[in-house]
C-alpha cells in the first residue's frame, strides 16, 4: 500500500511540475511582432494590427488578420506561430 501511495504522490507531483513548467508568461501582440521580425519580416502598421487582432479579436478578426499576414508574404507556418504567440 505504501508503494501505491508513493507512486500516486510521485505521479501527482510530476503532473503538477509539468503544468507549472509549461505555463508560459503572459503573451502579447509584442511576442507576435518580435517573432515575425526575428524571421526576417518587415513589421509595420499592418503586421502590428494583425498581431493585436490575434490577441484581442474575435474569430472574424482573427481570420482577417491571418489572411493579412499571408497577403504580406508571411508563410502559413510563421503566421500560425505568430498567432499562437499573441494568444497564449
PDB file with SEQRES, HELIX, SHEET and CRYST1 records, atoms N, CA, C and O in Angstrom:
SEQRES   1 A   88  UNK UNK UNK UNK UNK UNK UNK UNK UNK UNK UNK UNK UNK          
SEQRES   2 A   88  UNK UNK UNK UNK UNK UNK UNK UNK UNK UNK UNK UNK UNK          
SEQRES   3 A   88  UNK UNK UNK UNK UNK UNK UNK UNK UNK UNK UNK UNK UNK          
SEQRES   4 A   88  UNK UNK UNK UNK UNK UNK UNK UNK UNK UNK UNK UNK UNK          
SEQRES   5 A   88  UNK UNK UNK UNK UNK UNK UNK UNK UNK UNK UNK UNK UNK          
SEQRES   6 A   88  UNK UNK UNK UNK UNK UNK UNK UNK UNK UNK UNK UNK UNK          
SEQRES   7 A   88  UNK UNK UNK UNK UNK UNK UNK UNK UNK UNK                      
HELIX    1 AA1 UNK A    2  UNK A   22  1                                  21    
HELIX    2 AA2 UNK A   29  UNK A   38  1                                  10    
HELIX    3 AA3 UNK A   45  UNK A   56  1                                  12    
HELIX    4 AA4 UNK A   59  UNK A   71  1                                  13    
HELIX    5 AA5 UNK A   76  UNK A   87  1                                  12    
CRYST1    1.000    1.000    1.000  90.00  90.00  90.00 P 1           1          
ATOM      1  N   UNK A   1       0.819  -1.190   0.000  1.00  0.00           N  
ATOM      2  CA  UNK A   1       0.000   0.000   0.000  1.00  0.00           C  
ATOM      3  C   UNK A   1       0.863   1.255   0.000  1.00  0.00           C  
ATOM      4  O   UNK A   1       0.518   2.258  -0.625  1.00  0.00           O  
ATOM      5  N   UNK A   2       2.006   1.188   0.717  1.00  0.00           N  
ATOM      6  CA  UNK A   2       2.894   2.353   0.756  1.00  0.00           C  
ATOM      7  C   UNK A   2       3.468   2.637  -0.629  1.00  0.00           C  
ATOM      8  O   UNK A   2       3.608   3.795  -1.023  1.00  0.00           O  
ATOM      9  N   UNK A   3       3.798   1.584  -1.358  1.00  0.00           N  
ATOM     10  CA  UNK A   3       4.337   1.781  -2.709  1.00  0.00           C  
ATOM     11  C   UNK A   3       3.300   2.438  -3.612  1.00  0.00           C  
ATOM     12  O   UNK A   3       3.619   3.324  -4.404  1.00  0.00           O  
ATOM     13  N   UNK A   4       2.050   1.989  -3.480  1.00  0.00           N  
ATOM     14  CA  UNK A   4       0.979   2.564  -4.290  1.00  0.00           C  
ATOM     15  C   UNK A   4       0.807   4.046  -3.964  1.00  0.00           C  
ATOM     16  O   UNK A   4       0.685   4.866  -4.874  1.00  0.00           O  
ATOM     17  N   UNK A   5       0.797   4.396  -2.692  1.00  0.00           N  
ATOM     18  CA  UNK A   5       0.652   5.795  -2.277  1.00  0.00           C  
ATOM     19  C   UNK A   5       1.831   6.618  -2.764  1.00  0.00           C  
ATOM     20  O   UNK A   5       1.658   7.751  -3.212  1.00  0.00           O  
ATOM     21  N   UNK A   6       3.028   6.054  -2.680  1.00  0.00           N  
ATOM     22  CA  UNK A   6       4.217   6.770  -3.150  1.00  0.00           C  
ATOM     23  C   UNK A   6       4.136   6.997  -4.662  1.00  0.00           C  
ATOM     24  O   UNK A   6       4.482   8.072  -5.153  1.00  0.00           O  
ATOM     25  N   UNK A   7       3.678   5.986  -5.390  1.00  0.00           N  
ATOM     26  CA  UNK A   7       3.551   6.119  -6.848  1.00  0.00           C  
ATOM     27  C   UNK A   7       2.525   7.183  -7.208  1.00  0.00           C  
ATOM     28  O   UNK A   7       2.747   7.969  -8.129  1.00  0.00           O  
ATOM     29  N   UNK A   8       1.405   7.217  -6.493  1.00  0.00           N  
ATOM     30  CA  UNK A   8       0.374   8.224  -6.754  1.00  0.00           C  
ATOM     31  C   UNK A   8       0.921   9.615  -6.456  1.00  0.00           C  
ATOM     32  O   UNK A   8       0.713  10.551  -7.228  1.00  0.00           O  
ATOM     33  N   UNK A   9       1.616   9.743  -5.340  1.00  0.00           N  
ATOM     34  CA  UNK A   9       2.201  11.038  -4.973  1.00  0.00           C  
ATOM     35  C   UNK A   9       3.214  11.502  -5.989  1.00  0.00           C  
ATOM     36  O   UNK A   9       3.222  12.673  -6.370  1.00  0.00           O  
ATOM     37  N   UNK A  10       4.070  10.601  -6.434  1.00  0.00           N  
ATOM     38  CA  UNK A  10       5.077  10.935  -7.428  1.00  0.00           C  
ATOM     39  C   UNK A  10       4.418  11.337  -8.749  1.00  0.00           C  
ATOM     40  O   UNK A  10       4.841  12.298  -9.392  1.00  0.00           O  
ATOM     41  N   UNK A  11       3.396  10.607  -9.143  1.00  0.00           N  
ATOM     42  CA  UNK A  11       2.688  10.933 -10.381  1.00  0.00           C  
ATOM     43  C   UNK A  11       2.028  12.298 -10.276  1.00  0.00           C  
ATOM     44  O   UNK A  11       2.073  13.087 -11.220  1.00  0.00           O  
ATOM     45  N   UNK A  12       1.418  12.580  -9.136  1.00  0.00           N  
ATOM     46  CA  UNK A  12       0.767  13.883  -8.955  1.00  0.00           C  
ATOM     47  C   UNK A  12       1.784  15.007  -8.988  1.00  0.00           C  
ATOM     48  O   UNK A  12       1.526  16.053  -9.584  1.00  0.00           O  
ATOM     49  N   UNK A  13       2.925  14.815  -8.366  1.00  0.00           N  
ATOM     50  CA  UNK A  13       3.965  15.850  -8.363  1.00  0.00           C  
ATOM     51  C   UNK A  13       4.517  16.073  -9.761  1.00  0.00           C  
ATOM     52  O   UNK A  13       4.778  17.209 -10.157  1.00  0.00           O  
ATOM     53  N   UNK A  14       4.693  14.989 -10.508  1.00  0.00           N  
ATOM     54  CA  UNK A  14       5.243  15.156 -11.851  1.00  0.00           C  
ATOM     55  C   UNK A  14       4.249  15.854 -12.761  1.00  0.00           C  
ATOM     56  O   UNK A  14       4.649  16.660 -13.600  1.00  0.00           O  
ATOM     57  N   UNK A  15       2.967  15.564 -12.617  1.00  0.00           N  
ATOM     58  CA  UNK A  15       1.946  16.244 -13.425  1.00  0.00           C  
ATOM     59  C   UNK A  15       1.900  17.719 -13.055  1.00  0.00           C  
ATOM     60  O   UNK A  15       1.840  18.574 -13.939  1.00  0.00           O  
ATOM     61  N   UNK A  16       1.925  18.023 -11.788  1.00  0.00           N  
ATOM     62  CA  UNK A  16       1.886  19.423 -11.358  1.00  0.00           C  
ATOM     63  C   UNK A  16       3.139  20.150 -11.807  1.00  0.00           C  
ATOM     64  O   UNK A  16       3.075  21.315 -12.199  1.00  0.00           O  
ATOM     65  N   UNK A  17       4.278  19.473 -11.754  1.00  0.00           N  
ATOM     66  CA  UNK A  17       5.521  20.087 -12.201  1.00  0.00           C  
ATOM     67  C   UNK A  17       5.485  20.408 -13.677  1.00  0.00           C  
ATOM     68  O   UNK A  17       5.950  21.468 -14.097  1.00  0.00           O  
ATOM     69  N   UNK A  18       4.933  19.496 -14.474  1.00  0.00           N  
ATOM     70  CA  UNK A  18       4.809  19.740 -15.905  1.00  0.00           C  
ATOM     71  C   UNK A  18       3.871  20.901 -16.156  1.00  0.00           C  
ATOM     72  O   UNK A  18       4.142  21.748 -17.006  1.00  0.00           O  
ATOM     73  N   UNK A  19       2.771  20.948 -15.425  1.00  0.00           N  
ATOM     74  CA  UNK A  19       1.812  22.033 -15.619  1.00  0.00           C  
ATOM     75  C   UNK A  19       2.435  23.374 -15.278  1.00  0.00           C  
ATOM     76  O   UNK A  19       2.199  24.358 -15.979  1.00  0.00           O  
ATOM     77  N   UNK A  20       3.214  23.433 -14.231  1.00  0.00           N  
ATOM     78  CA  UNK A  20       3.855  24.686 -13.845  1.00  0.00           C  
ATOM     79  C   UNK A  20       4.925  25.058 -14.855  1.00  0.00           C  
ATOM     80  O   UNK A  20       5.035  26.221 -15.243  1.00  0.00           O  
ATOM     81  N   UNK A  21       5.717  24.082 -15.285  1.00  0.00           N  
ATOM     82  CA  UNK A  21       6.783  24.362 -16.237  1.00  0.00           C  
ATOM     83  C   UNK A  21       6.237  24.756 -17.602  1.00  0.00           C  
ATOM     84  O   UNK A  21       6.874  25.524 -18.324  1.00  0.00           O  
ATOM     85  N   UNK A  22       5.075  24.247 -17.961  1.00  0.00           N  
ATOM     86  CA  UNK A  22       4.526  24.520 -19.280  1.00  0.00           C  
ATOM     87  C   UNK A  22       3.724  25.812 -19.326  1.00  0.00           C  
ATOM     88  O   UNK A  22       3.320  26.241 -20.407  1.00  0.00           O  
ATOM     89  N   UNK A  23       3.484  26.441 -18.186  1.00  0.00           N  
ATOM     90  CA  UNK A  23       2.710  27.671 -18.177  1.00  0.00           C  
ATOM     91  C   UNK A  23       3.580  28.807 -18.689  1.00  0.00           C  
ATOM     92  O   UNK A  23       4.580  29.141 -18.053  1.00  0.00           O  
ATOM     93  N   UNK A  24       3.233  29.408 -19.812  1.00  0.00           N  
ATOM     94  CA  UNK A  24       4.067  30.471 -20.351  1.00  0.00           C  
ATOM     95  C   UNK A  24       3.793  31.795 -19.644  1.00  0.00           C  
ATOM     96  O   UNK A  24       2.783  31.968 -18.963  1.00  0.00           O  
ATOM     97  N   UNK A  25       4.712  32.704 -19.829  1.00  0.00           N  
ATOM     98  CA  UNK A  25       4.472  34.061 -19.346  1.00  0.00           C  
ATOM     99  C   UNK A  25       3.346  34.653 -20.187  1.00  0.00           C  
ATOM    100  O   UNK A  25       3.020  34.130 -21.252  1.00  0.00           O  
ATOM    101  N   UNK A  26       2.772  35.710 -19.722  1.00  0.00           N  
ATOM    102  CA  UNK A  26       1.674  36.337 -20.454  1.00  0.00           C  
ATOM    103  C   UNK A  26       2.165  36.745 -21.839  1.00  0.00           C  
ATOM    104  O   UNK A  26       3.141  37.483 -21.972  1.00  0.00           O  
ATOM    105  N   UNK A  27       1.493  36.268 -22.839  1.00  0.00           N  
ATOM    106  CA  UNK A  27       1.853  36.606 -24.215  1.00  0.00           C  
ATOM    107  C   UNK A  27       1.177  37.909 -24.601  1.00  0.00           C  
ATOM    108  O   UNK A  27       0.253  38.376 -23.935  1.00  0.00           O  
ATOM    109  N   UNK A  28       1.651  38.473 -25.673  1.00  0.00           N  
ATOM    110  CA  UNK A  28       1.090  39.743 -26.101  1.00  0.00           C  
ATOM    111  C   UNK A  28       1.331  39.928 -27.594  1.00  0.00           C  
ATOM    112  O   UNK A  28       2.049  39.146 -28.219  1.00  0.00           O  
ATOM    113  N   UNK A  29       0.726  40.967 -28.159  1.00  0.00           N  
ATOM    114  CA  UNK A  29       0.995  41.264 -29.560  1.00  0.00           C  
ATOM    115  C   UNK A  29       2.489  41.502 -29.824  1.00  0.00           C  
ATOM    116  O   UNK A  29       2.972  41.260 -30.931  1.00  0.00           O  
ATOM    117  N   UNK A  30       3.208  41.970 -28.815  1.00  0.00           N  
ATOM    118  CA  UNK A  30       4.648  42.194 -28.988  1.00  0.00           C  
ATOM    119  C   UNK A  30       5.377  40.890 -29.280  1.00  0.00           C  
ATOM    120  O   UNK A  30       6.328  40.877 -30.062  1.00  0.00           O  
ATOM    121  N   UNK A  31       4.941  39.786 -28.658  1.00  0.00           N  
ATOM    122  CA  UNK A  31       5.560  38.489 -28.932  1.00  0.00           C  
ATOM    123  C   UNK A  31       5.360  38.096 -30.390  1.00  0.00           C  
ATOM    124  O   UNK A  31       6.266  37.560 -31.029  1.00  0.00           O  
ATOM    125  N   UNK A  32       4.180  38.365 -30.903  1.00  0.00           N  
ATOM    126  CA  UNK A  32       3.861  38.098 -32.305  1.00  0.00           C  
ATOM    127  C   UNK A  32       4.769  38.927 -33.220  1.00  0.00           C  
ATOM    128  O   UNK A  32       5.383  38.397 -34.147  1.00  0.00           O  
ATOM    129  N   UNK A  33       4.845  40.215 -32.950  1.00  0.00           N  
ATOM    130  CA  UNK A  33       5.687  41.112 -33.764  1.00  0.00           C  
ATOM    131  C   UNK A  33       7.157  40.716 -33.693  1.00  0.00           C  
ATOM    132  O   UNK A  33       7.842  40.661 -34.715  1.00  0.00           O  
ATOM    133  N   UNK A  34       7.636  40.441 -32.485  1.00  0.00           N  
ATOM    134  CA  UNK A  34       9.049  40.089 -32.314  1.00  0.00           C  
ATOM    135  C   UNK A  34       9.392  38.802 -33.042  1.00  0.00           C  
ATOM    136  O   UNK A  34      10.470  38.682 -33.624  1.00  0.00           O  
ATOM    137  N   UNK A  35       8.486  37.845 -33.012  1.00  0.00           N  
ATOM    138  CA  UNK A  35       8.729  36.598 -33.724  1.00  0.00           C  
ATOM    139  C   UNK A  35       8.829  36.853 -35.230  1.00  0.00           C  
ATOM    140  O   UNK A  35       9.761  36.387 -35.886  1.00  0.00           O  
ATOM    141  N   UNK A  36       7.873  37.586 -35.763  1.00  0.00           N  
ATOM    142  CA  UNK A  36       7.890  37.856 -37.206  1.00  0.00           C  
ATOM    143  C   UNK A  36       9.136  38.639 -37.600  1.00  0.00           C  
ATOM    144  O   UNK A  36       9.740  38.373 -38.639  1.00  0.00           O  
ATOM    145  N   UNK A  37       9.512  39.596 -36.776  1.00  0.00           N  
ATOM    146  CA  UNK A  37      10.732  40.377 -37.047  1.00  0.00           C  
ATOM    147  C   UNK A  37      11.947  39.449 -37.039  1.00  0.00           C  
ATOM    148  O   UNK A  37      12.823  39.571 -37.895  1.00  0.00           O  
ATOM    149  N   UNK A  38      12.005  38.526 -36.082  1.00  0.00           N  
ATOM    150  CA  UNK A  38      13.151  37.611 -35.985  1.00  0.00           C  
ATOM    151  C   UNK A  38      13.229  36.656 -37.176  1.00  0.00           C  
ATOM    152  O   UNK A  38      14.297  36.133 -37.492  1.00  0.00           O  
ATOM    153  N   UNK A  39      12.090  36.435 -37.831  1.00  0.00           N  
ATOM    154  CA  UNK A  39      12.062  35.580 -39.015  1.00  0.00           C  
ATOM    155  C   UNK A  39      12.350  36.354 -40.300  1.00  0.00           C  
ATOM    156  O   UNK A  39      12.315  35.788 -41.393  1.00  0.00           O  
ATOM    157  N   UNK A  40      12.634  37.651 -40.165  1.00  0.00           N  
ATOM    158  CA  UNK A  40      13.040  38.452 -41.310  1.00  0.00           C  
ATOM    159  C   UNK A  40      11.935  39.248 -41.986  1.00  0.00           C  
ATOM    160  O   UNK A  40      12.169  39.856 -43.031  1.00  0.00           O  
ATOM    161  N   UNK A  41      10.739  39.259 -41.415  1.00  0.00           N  
ATOM    162  CA  UNK A  41       9.640  40.020 -41.999  1.00  0.00           C  
ATOM    163  C   UNK A  41       9.707  41.480 -41.538  1.00  0.00           C  
ATOM    164  O   UNK A  41      10.167  41.784 -40.437  1.00  0.00           O  
ATOM    165  N   UNK A  42       9.242  42.361 -42.403  1.00  0.00           N  
ATOM    166  CA  UNK A  42       9.137  43.770 -42.039  1.00  0.00           C  
ATOM    167  C   UNK A  42       7.888  43.925 -41.185  1.00  0.00           C  
ATOM    168  O   UNK A  42       6.800  43.505 -41.580  1.00  0.00           O  
ATOM    169  N   UNK A  43       8.047  44.524 -40.022  1.00  0.00           N  
ATOM    170  CA  UNK A  43       6.929  44.701 -39.104  1.00  0.00           C  
ATOM    171  C   UNK A  43       6.512  46.161 -39.130  1.00  0.00           C  
ATOM    172  O   UNK A  43       7.157  47.026 -38.537  1.00  0.00           O  
ATOM    173  N   UNK A  44       5.419  46.408 -39.831  1.00  0.00           N  
ATOM    174  CA  UNK A  44       4.872  47.750 -39.924  1.00  0.00           C  
ATOM    175  C   UNK A  44       3.484  47.808 -39.328  1.00  0.00           C  
ATOM    176  O   UNK A  44       3.121  46.991 -38.482  1.00  0.00           O  
ATOM    177  N   UNK A  45       2.720  48.773 -39.772  1.00  0.00           N  
ATOM    178  CA  UNK A  45       1.383  49.006 -39.236  1.00  0.00           C  
ATOM    179  C   UNK A  45       0.458  47.811 -39.435  1.00  0.00           C  
ATOM    180  O   UNK A  45      -0.270  47.436 -38.516  1.00  0.00           O  
ATOM    181  N   UNK A  46       0.477  47.212 -40.619  1.00  0.00           N  
ATOM    182  CA  UNK A  46      -0.442  46.096 -40.897  1.00  0.00           C  
ATOM    183  C   UNK A  46      -0.114  44.873 -40.048  1.00  0.00           C  
ATOM    184  O   UNK A  46      -1.022  44.198 -39.563  1.00  0.00           O  
ATOM    185  N   UNK A  47       1.155  44.584 -39.866  1.00  0.00           N  
ATOM    186  CA  UNK A  47       1.545  43.444 -39.036  1.00  0.00           C  
ATOM    187  C   UNK A  47       1.181  43.729 -37.579  1.00  0.00           C  
ATOM    188  O   UNK A  47       0.683  42.849 -36.877  1.00  0.00           O  
ATOM    189  N   UNK A  48       1.428  44.945 -37.132  1.00  0.00           N  
ATOM    190  CA  UNK A  48       1.088  45.322 -35.754  1.00  0.00           C  
ATOM    191  C   UNK A  48      -0.406  45.167 -35.508  1.00  0.00           C  
ATOM    192  O   UNK A  48      -0.818  44.636 -34.477  1.00  0.00           O  
ATOM    193  N   UNK A  49      -1.215  45.626 -36.450  1.00  0.00           N  
ATOM    194  CA  UNK A  49      -2.670  45.490 -36.325  1.00  0.00           C  
ATOM    195  C   UNK A  49      -3.092  44.024 -36.305  1.00  0.00           C  
ATOM    196  O   UNK A  49      -3.965  43.627 -35.533  1.00  0.00           O  
ATOM    197  N   UNK A  50      -2.463  43.230 -37.163  1.00  0.00           N  
ATOM    198  CA  UNK A  50      -2.784  41.792 -37.208  1.00  0.00           C  
ATOM    199  C   UNK A  50      -2.456  41.124 -35.878  1.00  0.00           C  
ATOM    200  O   UNK A  50      -3.242  40.322 -35.373  1.00  0.00           O  
ATOM    201  N   UNK A  51      -1.313  41.449 -35.316  1.00  0.00           N  
ATOM    202  CA  UNK A  51      -0.927  40.845 -34.035  1.00  0.00           C  
ATOM    203  C   UNK A  51      -1.882  41.266 -32.921  1.00  0.00           C  
ATOM    204  O   UNK A  51      -2.197  40.462 -32.043  1.00  0.00           O  
ATOM    205  N   UNK A  52      -2.338  42.497 -32.944  1.00  0.00           N  
ATOM    206  CA  UNK A  52      -3.317  42.943 -31.949  1.00  0.00           C  
ATOM    207  C   UNK A  52      -4.638  42.202 -32.129  1.00  0.00           C  
ATOM    208  O   UNK A  52      -5.294  41.849 -31.149  1.00  0.00           O  
ATOM    209  N   UNK A  53      -5.025  41.968 -33.373  1.00  0.00           N  
ATOM    210  CA  UNK A  53      -6.267  41.237 -33.636  1.00  0.00           C  
ATOM    211  C   UNK A  53      -6.172  39.792 -33.162  1.00  0.00           C  
ATOM    212  O   UNK A  53      -7.151  39.238 -32.661  1.00  0.00           O  
ATOM    213  N   UNK A  54      -5.002  39.178 -33.317  1.00  0.00           N  
ATOM    214  CA  UNK A  54      -4.820  37.822 -32.810  1.00  0.00           C  
ATOM    215  C   UNK A  54      -5.031  37.784 -31.299  1.00  0.00           C  
ATOM    216  O   UNK A  54      -5.672  36.877 -30.769  1.00  0.00           O  
ATOM    217  N   UNK A  55      -4.490  38.766 -30.633  1.00  0.00           N  
ATOM    218  CA  UNK A  55      -4.521  38.774 -29.169  1.00  0.00           C  
ATOM    219  C   UNK A  55      -5.883  39.135 -28.599  1.00  0.00           C  
ATOM    220  O   UNK A  55      -6.300  38.588 -27.578  1.00  0.00           O  
ATOM    221  N   UNK A  56      -6.572  40.052 -29.256  1.00  0.00           N  
ATOM    222  CA  UNK A  56      -7.769  40.625 -28.642  1.00  0.00           C  
ATOM    223  C   UNK A  56      -9.037  40.481 -29.471  1.00  0.00           C  
ATOM    224  O   UNK A  56     -10.122  40.836 -29.009  1.00  0.00           O  
ATOM    225  N   UNK A  57      -8.915  39.971 -30.673  1.00  0.00           N  
ATOM    226  CA  UNK A  57     -10.073  39.953 -31.556  1.00  0.00           C  
ATOM    227  C   UNK A  57     -10.917  38.704 -31.452  1.00  0.00           C  
ATOM    228  O   UNK A  57     -10.547  37.720 -30.811  1.00  0.00           O  
ATOM    229  N   UNK A  58     -12.063  38.776 -32.102  1.00  0.00           N  
ATOM    230  CA  UNK A  58     -12.939  37.605 -32.197  1.00  0.00           C  
ATOM    231  C   UNK A  58     -12.492  36.749 -33.379  1.00  0.00           C  
ATOM    232  O   UNK A  58     -11.477  37.049 -34.009  1.00  0.00           O  
ATOM    233  N   UNK A  59     -13.225  35.704 -33.683  1.00  0.00           N  
ATOM    234  CA  UNK A  59     -12.792  34.786 -34.739  1.00  0.00           C  
ATOM    235  C   UNK A  59     -12.758  35.439 -36.120  1.00  0.00           C  
ATOM    236  O   UNK A  59     -11.906  35.099 -36.941  1.00  0.00           O  
ATOM    237  N   UNK A  60     -13.659  36.355 -36.379  1.00  0.00           N  
ATOM    238  CA  UNK A  60     -13.659  37.044 -37.680  1.00  0.00           C  
ATOM    239  C   UNK A  60     -12.410  37.909 -37.814  1.00  0.00           C  
ATOM    240  O   UNK A  60     -11.751  37.901 -38.854  1.00  0.00           O  
ATOM    241  N   UNK A  61     -12.088  38.651 -36.762  1.00  0.00           N  
ATOM    242  CA  UNK A  61     -10.880  39.478 -36.787  1.00  0.00           C  
ATOM    243  C   UNK A  61      -9.623  38.618 -36.867  1.00  0.00           C  
ATOM    244  O   UNK A  61      -8.664  38.969 -37.554  1.00  0.00           O  
ATOM    245  N   UNK A  62      -9.637  37.496 -36.164  1.00  0.00           N  
ATOM    246  CA  UNK A  62      -8.501  36.574 -36.184  1.00  0.00           C  
ATOM    247  C   UNK A  62      -8.265  36.088 -37.620  1.00  0.00           C  
ATOM    248  O   UNK A  62      -7.135  36.121 -38.109  1.00  0.00           O  
ATOM    249  N   UNK A  63      -9.328  35.640 -38.289  1.00  0.00           N  
ATOM    250  CA  UNK A  63      -9.192  35.149 -39.666  1.00  0.00           C  
ATOM    251  C   UNK A  63      -8.729  36.243 -40.608  1.00  0.00           C  
ATOM    252  O   UNK A  63      -7.894  35.998 -41.478  1.00  0.00           O  
ATOM    253  N   UNK A  64      -9.259  37.443 -40.446  1.00  0.00           N  
ATOM    254  CA  UNK A  64      -8.845  38.566 -41.292  1.00  0.00           C  
ATOM    255  C   UNK A  64      -7.365  38.882 -41.068  1.00  0.00           C  
ATOM    256  O   UNK A  64      -6.633  39.158 -42.018  1.00  0.00           O  
ATOM    257  N   UNK A  65      -6.933  38.840 -39.814  1.00  0.00           N  
ATOM    258  CA  UNK A  65      -5.528  39.108 -39.503  1.00  0.00           C  
ATOM    259  C   UNK A  65      -4.624  38.044 -40.118  1.00  0.00           C  
ATOM    260  O   UNK A  65      -3.555  38.354 -40.642  1.00  0.00           O  
ATOM    261  N   UNK A  66      -5.059  36.805 -40.049  1.00  0.00           N  
ATOM    262  CA  UNK A  66      -4.286  35.714 -40.625  1.00  0.00           C  
ATOM    263  C   UNK A  66      -4.129  35.908 -42.129  1.00  0.00           C  
ATOM    264  O   UNK A  66      -3.035  35.754 -42.674  1.00  0.00           O  
ATOM    265  N   UNK A  67      -5.221  36.243 -42.788  1.00  0.00           N  
ATOM    266  CA  UNK A  67      -5.167  36.489 -44.242  1.00  0.00           C  
ATOM    267  C   UNK A  67      -4.288  37.682 -44.570  1.00  0.00           C  
ATOM    268  O   UNK A  67      -3.580  37.675 -45.576  1.00  0.00           O  
ATOM    269  N   UNK A  68      -4.327  38.696 -43.737  1.00  0.00           N  
ATOM    270  CA  UNK A  68      -3.467  39.872 -43.943  1.00  0.00           C  
ATOM    271  C   UNK A  68      -2.006  39.462 -43.936  1.00  0.00           C  
ATOM    272  O   UNK A  68      -1.237  39.866 -44.809  1.00  0.00           O  
ATOM    273  N   UNK A  69      -1.622  38.662 -42.955  1.00  0.00           N  
ATOM    274  CA  UNK A  69      -0.226  38.228 -42.907  1.00  0.00           C  
ATOM    275  C   UNK A  69       0.150  37.423 -44.140  1.00  0.00           C  
ATOM    276  O   UNK A  69       1.238  37.599 -44.689  1.00  0.00           O  
ATOM    277  N   UNK A  70      -0.739  36.544 -44.580  1.00  0.00           N  
ATOM    278  CA  UNK A  70      -0.448  35.761 -45.787  1.00  0.00           C  
ATOM    279  C   UNK A  70      -0.297  36.671 -47.003  1.00  0.00           C  
ATOM    280  O   UNK A  70       0.591  36.469 -47.832  1.00  0.00           O  
ATOM    281  N   UNK A  71      -1.165  37.667 -47.104  1.00  0.00           N  
ATOM    282  CA  UNK A  71      -1.078  38.608 -48.225  1.00  0.00           C  
ATOM    283  C   UNK A  71       0.220  39.419 -48.189  1.00  0.00           C  
ATOM    284  O   UNK A  71       0.724  39.841 -49.230  1.00  0.00           O  
ATOM    285  N   UNK A  72       0.750  39.632 -46.995  1.00  0.00           N  
ATOM    286  CA  UNK A  72       2.007  40.369 -46.849  1.00  0.00           C  
ATOM    287  C   UNK A  72       3.234  39.498 -47.104  1.00  0.00           C  
ATOM    288  O   UNK A  72       4.366  39.978 -47.048  1.00  0.00           O  
ATOM    289  N   UNK A  73       3.004  38.212 -47.384  1.00  0.00           N  
ATOM    290  CA  UNK A  73       4.111  37.326 -47.711  1.00  0.00           C  
ATOM    291  C   UNK A  73       4.605  36.463 -46.570  1.00  0.00           C  
ATOM    292  O   UNK A  73       5.611  35.768 -46.715  1.00  0.00           O  
ATOM    293  N   UNK A  74       3.916  36.492 -45.433  1.00  0.00           N  
ATOM    294  CA  UNK A  74       4.281  35.637 -44.302  1.00  0.00           C  
ATOM    295  C   UNK A  74       3.838  34.216 -44.640  1.00  0.00           C  
ATOM    296  O   UNK A  74       2.720  34.004 -45.110  1.00  0.00           O  
ATOM    297  N   UNK A  75       4.709  33.257 -44.403  1.00  0.00           N  
ATOM    298  CA  UNK A  75       4.342  31.872 -44.686  1.00  0.00           C  
ATOM    299  C   UNK A  75       3.266  31.417 -43.701  1.00  0.00           C  
ATOM    300  O   UNK A  75       3.124  31.977 -42.614  1.00  0.00           O  
ATOM    301  N   UNK A  76       2.523  30.408 -44.096  1.00  0.00           N  
ATOM    302  CA  UNK A  76       1.451  29.903 -43.236  1.00  0.00           C  
ATOM    303  C   UNK A  76       1.981  29.405 -41.887  1.00  0.00           C  
ATOM    304  O   UNK A  76       1.392  29.725 -40.855  1.00  0.00           O  
ATOM    305  N   UNK A  77       3.072  28.633 -41.864  1.00  0.00           N  
ATOM    306  CA  UNK A  77       3.586  28.202 -40.555  1.00  0.00           C  
ATOM    307  C   UNK A  77       4.014  29.379 -39.668  1.00  0.00           C  
ATOM    308  O   UNK A  77       3.779  29.363 -38.460  1.00  0.00           O  
ATOM    309  N   UNK A  78       4.636  30.392 -40.265  1.00  0.00           N  
ATOM    310  CA  UNK A  78       5.054  31.553 -39.471  1.00  0.00           C  
ATOM    311  C   UNK A  78       3.852  32.349 -38.972  1.00  0.00           C  
ATOM    312  O   UNK A  78       3.854  32.826 -37.837  1.00  0.00           O  
ATOM    313  N   UNK A  79       2.830  32.495 -39.805  1.00  0.00           N  
ATOM    314  CA  UNK A  79       1.619  33.201 -39.386  1.00  0.00           C  
ATOM    315  C   UNK A  79       0.914  32.441 -38.266  1.00  0.00           C  
ATOM    316  O   UNK A  79       0.408  33.047 -37.321  1.00  0.00           O  
ATOM    317  N   UNK A  80       0.882  31.127 -38.371  1.00  0.00           N  
ATOM    318  CA  UNK A  80       0.260  30.302 -37.336  1.00  0.00           C  
ATOM    319  C   UNK A  80       1.004  30.446 -36.011  1.00  0.00           C  
ATOM    320  O   UNK A  80       0.388  30.610 -34.958  1.00  0.00           O  
ATOM    321  N   UNK A  81       2.314  30.386 -36.073  1.00  0.00           N  
ATOM    322  CA  UNK A  81       3.106  30.500 -34.844  1.00  0.00           C  
ATOM    323  C   UNK A  81       2.970  31.900 -34.236  1.00  0.00           C  
ATOM    324  O   UNK A  81       2.864  32.033 -33.017  1.00  0.00           O  
ATOM    325  N   UNK A  82       2.972  32.925 -35.059  1.00  0.00           N  
ATOM    326  CA  UNK A  82       2.819  34.292 -34.567  1.00  0.00           C  
ATOM    327  C   UNK A  82       1.465  34.467 -33.891  1.00  0.00           C  
ATOM    328  O   UNK A  82       1.371  35.111 -32.846  1.00  0.00           O  
ATOM    329  N   UNK A  83       0.431  33.905 -34.474  1.00  0.00           N  
ATOM    330  CA  UNK A  83      -0.909  33.989 -33.885  1.00  0.00           C  
ATOM    331  C   UNK A  83      -0.942  33.293 -32.531  1.00  0.00           C  
ATOM    332  O   UNK A  83      -1.536  33.805 -31.582  1.00  0.00           O  
ATOM    333  N   UNK A  84      -0.307  32.134 -32.438  1.00  0.00           N  
ATOM    334  CA  UNK A  84      -0.257  31.414 -31.160  1.00  0.00           C  
ATOM    335  C   UNK A  84       0.480  32.218 -30.104  1.00  0.00           C  
ATOM    336  O   UNK A  84       0.062  32.259 -28.947  1.00  0.00           O  
ATOM    337  N   UNK A  85       1.563  32.849 -30.490  1.00  0.00           N  
ATOM    338  CA  UNK A  85       2.324  33.656 -29.533  1.00  0.00           C  
ATOM    339  C   UNK A  85       1.491  34.818 -28.991  1.00  0.00           C  
ATOM    340  O   UNK A  85       1.587  35.169 -27.815  1.00  0.00           O  
ATOM    341  N   UNK A  86       0.680  35.403 -29.860  1.00  0.00           N  
ATOM    342  CA  UNK A  86      -0.139  36.540 -29.431  1.00  0.00           C  
ATOM    343  C   UNK A  86      -1.275  36.124 -28.519  1.00  0.00           C  
ATOM    344  O   UNK A  86      -1.725  36.916 -27.691  1.00  0.00           O  
ATOM    345  N   UNK A  87      -1.744  34.894 -28.655  1.00  0.00           N  
ATOM    346  CA  UNK A  87      -2.917  34.447 -27.905  1.00  0.00           C  
ATOM    347  C   UNK A  87      -2.610  33.683 -26.632  1.00  0.00           C  
ATOM    348  O   UNK A  87      -3.506  33.487 -25.810  1.00  0.00           O  
ATOM    349  N   UNK A  88      -1.396  33.251 -26.443  1.00  0.00           N  
ATOM    350  CA  UNK A  88      -1.061  32.441 -25.256  1.00  0.00           C  
ATOM    351  C   UNK A  88      -1.346  33.187 -23.981  1.00  0.00           C  
ATOM    352  O   UNK A  88      -1.124  32.656 -22.893  1.00  0.00           O  
TER     353      UNK A  88                                                      
END                                                                             
